[in-house]
Amino acid sequence: MIEAKVSGLAYDTSFKSHVVFLKELDGERVLPIWIGSNEAFAIAMGLQHKKTERPFTHDLIKNVIEGLNANIIKIVVNNIQENTYYARIYLNGENSITEIDARPSDSIAIAVRSSAPIYITDEVLEKGKTFKIKEKDKLKAHFQELKLEDFGKFKL
């Protein structure tokens, strides 16, 4: 597993969707993951340590976990299938470690609120469409070349 951090958020005008960028800590690879606007807002609020008058959903989840005397050990982006990323949240309870299936965007929003480390499996970094920091122009070109079909088939 490779430890990563949120290196930025962007808005992809082609798909009218936000993108979170996870950069490996000890390297140059960056993994872009397309996410919803609510999750992008939640990640941005967490990164900026902004507090709201009432807790948002990700704040509530963090508060519930802490209220149950557990803590978030880490989150892991652990799988990619048909261009859909999957993640796990690892909790340390009183006598056990619990894994919870979650979307990467929600996992990241919770991780930034709790200062939990973010990891990406080697397999996801190999299969995902990563780029290197030096290759910003390549990323821009990639965004311009994307087609809706690149994201798989979805039923509405």
Secondary structure as GFF3:
##gff-version 3
##sequence-region A 1 156
A	DSSP	beta_strand	2	12	.	.	.	ID=ss1
A	DSSP	beta_strand	17	24	.	.	.	ID=ss2
A	DSSP	beta_strand	29	35	.	.	.	ID=ss3
A	DSSP	alpha_helix	37	47	.	.	.	ID=ss4
A	DSSP	alpha_helix	57	67	.	.	.	ID=ss5
A	DSSP	beta_strand	71	81	.	.	.	ID=ss6
A	DSSP	beta_strand	84	92	.	.	.	ID=ss7
A	DSSP	beta_strand	97	102	.	.	.	ID=ss8
A	DSSP	alpha_helix	104	114	.	.	.	ID=ss9
A	DSSP	beta_strand	118	120	.	.	.	ID=ss10
A	DSSP	alpha_helix	122	127	.	.	.	ID=ss11
A	DSSP	beta_strand	131	132	.	.	.	ID=ss12
A	DSSP	three_ten_helix	133	135	.	.	.	ID=ss13
A	DSSP	alpha_helix	136	145	.	.	.	ID=ss14
A	DSSP	three_ten_helix	148	151	.	.	.	ID=ss15
###
